[in-house]
């Protein structure tokens, strides 16, 4: 079997783009991978095109050889766009191999250690701030709407949710600062914002009746001092974790040492070299791994390194159902999973893109049994919802 072509797709996902690879072979098997990035989609697909000359005609079964071919070509610029492009190809190659052998991807890594995986409702409320009409849900106009959303999460059987710092209103707004553009660059937190966070999370907890754990994602918005102040506020709630993105392991370790609230981080990191200093610093309680950015084998490397430090992983999964399948296949092959992310509020064509809705009954997702990832990209749907070049970075509404 030989690689004959690689096609890429940049799909409109409402307020951000999703990117996919389709690696084609001379035996008619196509493998799919997701490598979504909300801000640099065309840089990523351009890098995939740059890799194709060293992949054309090569054996897709030799996944590690193909990975290291690409890695060596991009060695002077590891991480970032190059890593995401490598990941998109690598994920598609695992799909090809598993399909050819008639097994799910996780069977290539020793078979499943679990039959289902607990998931949490991610970006709960955040997606409704500016996109409620597209999603087809009620707007986040008041704290009462937040309480009602908390009740919806509980009634649908989820045991955990994650939200961001959002401000209900007409229109509702999300906090901007150190991430996403706009706001102050100082990454401080005001007394008013601390008071608002307390009121906002309390509104969620009123709806969940305390039986749903709540995570608060701070992104890159705050310096360690501000993150510590926010964690102090969160200690009164049934908090699953506070998520803090930070490129300084010692600074993150300071946050963790100052609070009883669990700290989760890592979605922005690439490979064991990036993660190791955080593990050595005991800087986080849960390890977030982005499979579409790291690839499957390297994500598993990170997960097993985390296991050696007695840490659980929590796959980052803010993308399509194909990404969800990448992530749940990872969960199937490692022993140390805290919980997995899933976005429930999303664009209406998300289900069409991969052939149907996923079943999150009871806040659980079953490990898939179909060959490959368990779903395929519907290329016609992807082409029908193309993200237009020149539209600019995602998350602008």
N, C-alpha and C positions, 0 to 999 in steps of 0.2 A: 504494500500500500504506500502511496506517495501523496504528498500535499500538492495540490494543483492550483489552488486559488484561495485568497482570503478576501472576503467582503466585510465591510463595516457599515453600521447603521447608527445614526444619531437621531434618537426618538424624542419627540416632544412629550414630556411628562408634566405638562401644565406650568409649573413654576420652576422647573429645572429640566435639563436634558439627561437622557440615559443613553449609554453607548454600548454596542454589542459587536462581537466578532462572529463571523461564520467561516470556519475553516473547512475547505472542501477537498475531497480526495478522489483519486482515480477509480476507486471502487464504489463511488456514489454515496458514501457516508459523509454527512456534514456534522461537525461539532460546533456547539455554541458556547460562547463565554460572555460574561458581562464585565465591564470595566468602567462603570459610570463615574463621572466627575461633573459636578454642576457648573464649573466655571471655565474649564479648558477642554471642551469636547473635541474640537477639531485638531488641537495639538496632539491629543491621544490617538485619534484615528490616523493622523499623518505619520505618527511614529510607527504604528502597525504597518503602514505601507512601506516605511523605510526598512522594516525587518524582513519583508517578504522575500527579497532576493536571496537571503541566507536560509530561507525555509523552503522555497520552491523545490519540489522534487525529493525532499527529504522524507524519512520515515516518521509518520505521526505517532507511532507506538513508542518511540524512543523519547518520551516526554521530557525526561531530565536532560538529555542531550540537547534537545531543542531549546529548553529553558536556558541552559548555560551558553548556548550559541548566542542567544539574544542578550543575555546578561553581559557577556564579554564585549559585545558590540557597544553596549551602553555603559560600560564600566566607569567611564569618566563622569557620568551623570546619574548615579544610582538614586533610586527613590523617585518620587514625583511622577511626572508624565511618563517617563520611560518605564518605571515599575508597573504602572497601570496598564500600559500597552502590552508589556510582557505577560502580565496576568491575564488579560483578555485572550491572548493566544493560548497560554498554558491551560486555562480552564477549558477552552474548546478542544484541546488535544486530549484531555482526560475524558471528555464526552465522547470523542471518536473511539477511543480505546474501549471504554465501557460498552458502548453500543455494539461494537464489533464482536465483543465477547458475550453480549447478551446479559450484562449485569449492571446494577447501579454502581456509580463511581465509588461509593464507600466500600464495596466488595474488593476493590483493588488495593485497599488499605487495611485488610484484615477483617472486614465485616462489621456489622453494627454492634455497639455496646448498649444501645437503647432502642426502643421501638417508637418512642414519641419524644417530643421536646417541648417544654414549657416556653411560651413566648409572652412578650409584653406589648401592649398597645403603645407604639412610639409616636412622638410628635403630637401627642394627644392635646388637642386645642390649638396647637401651633399651626397645623395645616389649614385650620378653619379661619385663621386671622384674616387672611386676604384672599382665600380661595374657596370659601364656602359655596359659592354659586356653582363653580366648576365641579366640586365634589358632589354637590347635591344635598347639603346638610344645612342646618340652621347656623346663622352667624354667632360669633362669640361677642355678644353685645353687652353682657352684664355678668356680674359674679354669680347671679342665679343661673345663667347659661352654663357657667363652669360647673356648678353643682349638678346640674342636669346631665352634663357630659360625664361627670364622675359616676353618676348613677347608671348611665348607659354602659360604661365600661364594666361595672359590677354585674349588671343584669345579663351581659353577654358572656359572662363566665371568666373574664380575665382576672388574674390575681395580681397584676402589676401594670403600671403605666409609666410613661416618661413624658414630661412636658418641658417647655422652655419658659423663659420669663416673658409672659405675654400680658398685655394690658387690654382687658375687655373694654369695648366702647363702640361708637359709631362714627368712624370706623375703628375696629380693633387694631392694635399695633403690637409688634414684637420688639424686644430690647435689642439695640444695636450698639456696638462699641468696638471691641477688639476683634470682631469677626463679622464679615459680611458687608463692611462699608458703612459709612455714616456714623454719627455719634462721636464721642470723645475717644481719643487715642490713649488716654491716661490709665484706663482699666481700673479705676476706682469704683466704689459703690457708695451711693448716697444713703442717708437715713431714710429718705422717702422711698427709695427702691427696696431697701430692707423691709420696711413696713408693708410695702406692696406685695413682696414675695410672701410674707406671712399671711396676708389676707387672701392671696390667690391660692396658695396651697391649702389653706383652711377651707376654702370654697370647694375644692376638689374632694377633700377628705369628708366634708359634710355629705357629698353625694355617694362616695364609696363606702360610707359608714365604717371606715377604718379597716375594712377587710381587704382592700387593695393597696399594695405597697406603691409608693410614689417615688419616682426618680426625677431629679431636676438637672437638666443639662445646661451647663454654663458656657459651653463652647470655649472659645478663646477670649471671652469678654473681660476677664478679670486677672489682676496680679494676685500672688499668693495671699496678701493681707486681706483683700476684698473677698477672695474665695473662702477664707477662714471665717470671716464675718457672716457670710451667707450660710455656711455649714452650721454655725451656731444657731441660726434661725431654724434650720431644718431639723435640729435635734428633737424638737417637740412633736414631730409628726411620725407616722409610720413610713419612714424613709427607706426605700430600697438602696439608693445611693445618690450622691451628688457627683455629676460627671464634670470633670475639669480637664480641658485640653491645655497642655503646657509643654514647651520644649526644654524644660529645665527640671531634671529629675529631683534635684535637691529641693527646689522650690515646691514641687508637688509633694515631696515627702514631708515638708513643713506643714502643709495643709492637712495631710493625713494624720500627723502626730498631734494636731491641735483639736481634733474632733472625734466624737464617737460615731459619727455618720460614716458609712462605708464610702470610699472614694473609688471611682471607676475612671479609666483613661486608656488611651492608646489607639484610638481610631485613626489617628493621623500618622502612625508610625509604620515603618517598612522593615520587615525582616528581623532576625534575632539580634543583629548589631544595634538596631535602634532600641529594641525592647530591653536588652540585657541591663543597661545602666539603671533603668527604672526598677527592674526586679532586684538588682543588687542594693538599691537604695530603699527597698521596701516602700516604694512611693505610691502603690495602689493596692486596693483590695480585690478588685476584679479587673480583668484584662480584656479590653475591647480590641478585636481583630477585624479588619475589613478584608474579607476574602476577595472581592473584586479588585482590590488594590494590591494585595500580596500574592494572589494566586493560591491554589489549593495546597500544594506541597509545602510552600513556605509558611502558610497559615498554620498548617499542622506542626511544622517545626516550632513555631512560636508557642502553640498550645502545649506541646510537650515540654518545652523549656519552662513555661509557666507552671506546669505540674511539678517540676523538680523544685520549684520555689513554693510549693503548696498554695498555688493561686488558681482560681477558676477563670475561665474565659466567658465572654459575652459577645458573640459575633455582632459586628456593626452591619446593619442591613437596611439602608435607607433608599432602596432601589426597587427594581421590578421583581416579579415572582421568580425569574431565573436566578437572580442574586439570592433569593430566599432558599432556592434549591442548592446553590453552592454552599450556603451557610449551614443548612440542616444536614447535608452530607458530611460537613466537617464535624458537626455535633455528634453524628453517628459514629465517628471513628476515634473520638478522644474521651477520656474518662472524667474530665474536669470542666464541666459546663455549668455556669450559674443560671443562665437564662438566655434566650435569643430575642433579638429585636424584630418587629414587624410593623409596618405602617398600614393601618386599617383604613384611614381616610386617604383616598387617592383618586387619580383621574379615572373616569369611567372606562377607558379602554385598557386599563392595566390588566384585567382578566383576559381580554381578547388577545393580548400580546403573546400570551403563552398557553392559550387553549382552555382557559377556565379559571374560576375562583378557587382559592385554597380554603380548606376547611379548618377553622380555628376553634372548633367546638371545645368549650371548657378551657380556653386559653392554651390549648395544646395543638401541635402540628405533628401528624404522623410521619415517620420516616418513610420516604417514597420507595416503592418496589419496582418501578419501571426502569429499564436500562438507561444508562447515561445519567443525566441530572434528574430525570423524571419528568421534565417538560422540554419542549422545543420552542424556539422563537418563531412566531408567525411572521414571516418576512413581509407578507402583503400588508399586515396591520402596521408593522414597523415603517414601511414606505408611505403608508397613508397618513402617518402622524410624524412627519419629518420635522426635526428642529431646524429652523432656517438659519443659515449662516448670516452673521452680522446682527443677529438679535441681541448679542451681548451675553454676559454671564447670567447664570440662573439665579433664582431666589429674589428676583425683582418684582415678581407678581405678573 
